[in-house]
Amino acid sequence: MTSAVPGTLAALLCFLSLTAGAPGAFAQQPTVQPAGAIRPQGQITEIKIGYLRAYAPRLTLSLLDLPPRDEGVAGANVAIGDNNTTGKFIKQKFSLDVAEIKPEADAVQAFDDLIAKGDRYVVADLSAKQLLSIADIARDKGVLIFNVGATDDSLREEDCRINVFHIAPTRSMLADALAQYLMVKKWPNWALLYGSHDEDHLYADALRRAAARFGGQIVAEKEFKDTGTARRTDTGATQIQQQISVFTQDLPEHDVLLVADESEVFGTYVPYRTWTSRLVAGTAGLVASSWHPASEQWGGIQMQSRFLKTTGRRMLSKDMSAWTAVRAVGEATTRTNGDDPKKISDYIRSDDFSVAAFKGQKLTFRKWNLQLRQPILLGDTKSVVSTSPQEGYLHQVSELDTLGIDQPETKCVLK
């Protein structure tokens, strides 16, 4: 028995000497590499994503409509976590750098600062003007932009860029989704109220286009002028509310009252205050959007619960758009097993790419203008009423292409 002890000790010492130099053996000491050394096989690849947003507190007619401070950013952060859940198995690590500017500020410097940090993919929550100011700079530097804020059709048409992918739906997609539902319900006659700001006019144009496309009839139009009333004071709110009934008094017979008030001047006050009892849709009443806080179908409840647990609030459309943008990068880097923006761009535009976003089907990008195909949810303040495309609206490629500008109509020449 005693003779076995020296032999066992010797074997143990031999084992320790052999394993001391093995990777990951017992002591986890960091390895210092000289500058410029080739990255050893298996080392983690860091994929840096920037988030550039134009932000300032804004007025809304209802306190319930005040956007949360982290709107959009919260969705991107949740997606970073989702990407890292998969990335840890294939040696990829995702991170997010957030930069913020004023709504009317120059975006170039903030964009350059993100690029200096090593961000090769930028989620942009900017105006159309700001987005265009950085698009060509990004292209020349090999950077991909994912638009989650601007709904302008022009960004996908005459001002389209080959390195700008659009997650946010266009105004024409939102208007078409609403028009399809109204026509399915056999409510074809519409009166249109629109605000006096540029964005109100653009959405009104989208509604007119949708009416012509799907057979709706706009029987009357009226513009509600923004006179600068203090909307958030008691007297200002009361004044606007009292105007609605008189403002709608002379409208001809109609089924639905369409509201185009992206600037938040009067639209919230239209339902229940019209001269005659009519349904309201557009930017008030029944609203078309890319996501709804009450969406539960197609696994949506799982996304909603996870987002609520992580952020402490409900998921909004911009959160979902930002989540989808970051997940698109994650999906592409996983499939291409790398971090080359050129390969990522080629893959996202290929037939092989799709991203799942809790909307009942895998989403893809339109090759002619890089707009994300997606169902549009129609909802009120409490629930999802319907989802477009509506049943019966067919298309030779994808029913989702019945929403928005189709390939035969496009003015986009990617460059």
SVG drawing of the C-alpha trace seen along z (x, -y; Angstrom):
<svg xmlns="http://www.w3.org/2000/svg" viewBox="-75 -81 83 83">
<polyline fill="none" stroke="black" stroke-width="0.4" points="0.0,0.0 2.8,-2.5 4.7,-1.8 1.7,-3.0 1.9,-6.6 5.1,-7.7 3.8,-6.3 0.5,-8.1 2.3,-11.4 4.6,-11.1 1.6,-10.5 -0.1,-13.6 3.0,-15.7 3.3,-14.5 -0.3,-15.3 0.1,-18.8 3.2,-19.5 1.5,-18.4 -1.7,-20.4 -0.1,-23.6 0.5,-24.9 -2.8,-23.7 -5.3,-26.3 -7.8,-27.1 -6.0,-24.8 -6.7,-25.6 -5.3,-29.2 -7.2,-31.6 -4.5,-34.2 -5.1,-36.8 -2.9,-36.5 -1.2,-39.7 -0.6,-40.0 1.8,-42.4 0.2,-45.2 -0.7,-44.2 -0.6,-40.5 -2.8,-38.2 -6.0,-37.3 -5.8,-33.7 -8.4,-31.3 -11.4,-31.3 -11.0,-34.8 -14.2,-36.7 -15.2,-39.1 -16.8,-42.3 -19.5,-43.7 -20.1,-47.4 -23.5,-49.0 -24.2,-52.7 -27.5,-54.3 -27.9,-57.9 -31.1,-59.6 -32.5,-63.1 -34.3,-63.8 -36.0,-66.6 -39.0,-66.5 -42.1,-67.2 -45.6,-68.2 -48.5,-65.7 -52.2,-66.4 -52.5,-63.5 -50.1,-62.8 -50.5,-59.1 -48.8,-59.8 -45.6,-61.3 -42.9,-59.1 -40.6,-57.4 -37.1,-58.9 -35.5,-55.6 -38.0,-55.0 -36.2,-53.0 -33.0,-52.7 -34.6,-50.3 -35.6,-48.0 -32.1,-48.1 -30.6,-47.2 -33.0,-44.2 -31.9,-43.0 -28.2,-43.4 -28.9,-41.0 -30.7,-38.6 -27.8,-38.7 -25.3,-38.0 -27.3,-35.0 -26.5,-33.4 -23.2,-35.1 -21.5,-33.6 -21.7,-30.2 -20.0,-31.4 -17.5,-33.8 -19.3,-37.0 -20.0,-39.9 -22.4,-42.7 -22.3,-46.2 -24.3,-49.4 -23.0,-53.0 -25.8,-55.7 -25.4,-59.3 -28.0,-62.0 -28.5,-65.3 -31.2,-67.9 -34.0,-67.4 -32.7,-70.3 -29.0,-69.7 -26.3,-68.7 -25.9,-64.9 -22.5,-64.6 -20.2,-65.2 -22.2,-62.8 -22.1,-60.2 -18.3,-60.6 -17.9,-60.2 -19.7,-56.8 -17.5,-55.7 -14.4,-56.7 -15.5,-54.3 -15.5,-51.4 -19.2,-51.3 -19.8,-49.9 -23.6,-49.6 -25.7,-52.6 -29.4,-52.5 -30.7,-55.9 -33.7,-57.6 -33.4,-60.9 -35.3,-63.2 -35.1,-62.6 -32.8,-65.6 -30.5,-64.4 -30.4,-60.9 -29.5,-62.1 -26.7,-64.2 -24.9,-61.1 -25.9,-58.5 -23.2,-59.2 -20.5,-59.6 -21.5,-56.2 -21.5,-54.6 -17.9,-55.9 -16.8,-54.6 -18.4,-51.2 -21.0,-51.7 -24.6,-50.4 -27.5,-52.5 -30.8,-51.1 -33.5,-53.7 -36.0,-53.3 -37.4,-56.8 -38.2,-58.5 -41.3,-57.3 -40.8,-59.5 -41.4,-57.6 -38.8,-59.8 -36.0,-58.1 -37.0,-54.9 -37.6,-56.4 -35.8,-59.4 -33.4,-59.7 -32.7,-56.0 -29.2,-54.8 -27.7,-51.3 -26.3,-51.3 -29.5,-52.5 -32.0,-49.8 -35.4,-50.9 -37.0,-49.2 -39.7,-51.8 -42.7,-51.5 -43.4,-54.3 -46.4,-56.6 -47.7,-54.9 -47.5,-51.5 -49.4,-52.8 -52.1,-54.5 -52.5,-51.4 -52.9,-49.1 -55.7,-51.3 -57.4,-51.7 -57.5,-48.0 -59.3,-47.4 -61.8,-50.2 -62.6,-48.7 -63.0,-45.2 -65.4,-46.6 -67.3,-48.3 -66.7,-51.8 -65.6,-53.5 -66.5,-57.1 -64.0,-59.2 -63.7,-62.8 -60.1,-64.0 -58.9,-66.4 -55.2,-67.3 -52.9,-69.6 -51.0,-72.5 -47.4,-71.2 -45.3,-69.4 -45.5,-66.0 -49.3,-66.3 -49.5,-67.1 -47.3,-64.1 -49.5,-61.7 -52.6,-63.3 -51.0,-62.7 -50.4,-59.0 -54.1,-58.7 -55.2,-60.2 -52.9,-57.8 -54.4,-54.9 -57.9,-56.0 -57.2,-56.0 -55.3,-52.7 -58.0,-50.7 -61.2,-52.4 -61.9,-54.7 -63.7,-58.0 -62.5,-61.1 -65.7,-63.2 -64.3,-66.2 -61.1,-67.7 -60.4,-70.4 -57.1,-71.7 -56.9,-72.5 -54.5,-75.5 -52.0,-75.5 -52.5,-78.9 -49.9,-78.4 -52.4,-77.9 -50.9,-76.8 -52.0,-73.2 -51.0,-72.0 -52.8,-74.8 -56.3,-74.3 -57.6,-77.2 -55.7,-76.0 -56.9,-72.4 -60.5,-73.5 -60.4,-75.9 -59.3,-73.2 -61.8,-70.7 -64.6,-73.1 -63.5,-73.9 -63.8,-70.2 -67.6,-70.0 -68.0,-73.3 -65.0,-72.4 -66.7,-69.1 -70.3,-70.5 -70.4,-71.1 -68.9,-67.8 -70.9,-65.8 -72.2,-62.3 -69.2,-60.0 -68.4,-56.6 -65.1,-57.4 -63.3,-60.6 -59.6,-60.3 -57.2,-62.4 -53.6,-63.3 -52.1,-65.1 -48.6,-63.8 -47.7,-67.2 -50.1,-66.6 -52.1,-69.8 -55.7,-68.6 -56.1,-64.9 -56.4,-63.4 -59.5,-65.6 -61.4,-64.4 -63.0,-61.2 -66.3,-61.7 -66.3,-65.4 -67.4,-65.5 -70.7,-67.1 -72.1,-63.7 -71.2,-60.3 -68.6,-58.8 -65.6,-56.4 -62.2,-58.1 -59.0,-56.7 -55.5,-57.8 -53.3,-59.4 -56.3,-59.2 -58.9,-56.6 -57.9,-53.5 -54.2,-53.9 -51.9,-51.9 -48.5,-51.1 -45.6,-48.6 -46.2,-47.4 -48.8,-47.6 -48.3,-47.4 -51.1,-44.9 -50.0,-42.6 -50.1,-39.0 -50.3,-36.9 -47.4,-34.9 -45.4,-34.8 -45.8,-38.5 -46.8,-37.9 -43.3,-36.4 -41.7,-39.5 -43.9,-41.8 -43.3,-40.0 -39.5,-39.9 -39.4,-43.6 -41.6,-44.6 -39.3,-42.6 -36.2,-44.2 -37.4,-47.8 -40.3,-48.2 -42.7,-49.5 -44.6,-48.4 -43.0,-48.0 -43.8,-50.7 -43.4,-50.7 -40.0,-52.4 -38.7,-49.9 -39.7,-47.1 -38.1,-48.8 -34.9,-49.2 -35.0,-45.7 -35.6,-44.4 -32.7,-46.4 -30.2,-45.1 -31.5,-41.6 -31.1,-41.9 -27.4,-42.6 -27.2,-39.7 -28.9,-37.3 -26.6,-38.4 -23.4,-38.2 -24.4,-34.8 -25.1,-33.4 -22.0,-34.9 -19.9,-34.1 -18.1,-37.4 -18.2,-41.2 -17.6,-42.5 -20.2,-45.1 -20.0,-44.4 -20.8,-40.7 -23.5,-41.7 -25.1,-44.0 -25.0,-41.4 -26.5,-38.8 -29.3,-41.0 -30.3,-41.9 -30.1,-38.2 -33.0,-35.7 -31.5,-33.8 -32.0,-36.5 -35.1,-36.9 -35.7,-38.1 -38.4,-36.9 -40.2,-39.8 -43.3,-38.3 -45.6,-39.2 -46.7,-35.8 -44.1,-35.5 -40.4,-36.0 -39.6,-39.5 -37.4,-40.4 -36.2,-43.5 -37.5,-44.7 -34.5,-44.6 -35.5,-47.6 -35.5,-50.1 -34.3,-48.2 -37.6,-48.7 -38.5,-46.0 -41.6,-44.1 -43.9,-43.7 -47.5,-43.3 -49.0,-46.5 -51.1,-46.4 -54.3,-48.4 -55.3,-49.3 -56.9,-51.6 -55.6,-52.6 -56.4,-49.1 -56.1,-46.4 -55.1,-45.2 -58.2,-45.4 -56.8,-43.9 -53.6,-43.2 -52.9,-44.2 -52.5,-43.0 -56.1,-42.1 -57.3,-38.8 -58.1,-38.9 -55.4,-41.5 -53.1,-39.3 -49.7,-39.9 -47.5,-38.0 -44.5,-38.1 -45.6,-38.8 -48.9,-40.0 -46.8,-42.3 -46.0,-44.2 -49.6,-45.4 -48.6,-47.9 -46.6,-50.9 -44.9,-51.6 -44.4,-48.4 -41.5,-47.7 -43.2,-48.8 -43.9,-52.2 -40.6,-52.8 -38.3,-55.8 -35.4,-54.3 -32.1,-53.7 -29.8,-52.4 -26.4,-54.1"/>
</svg>
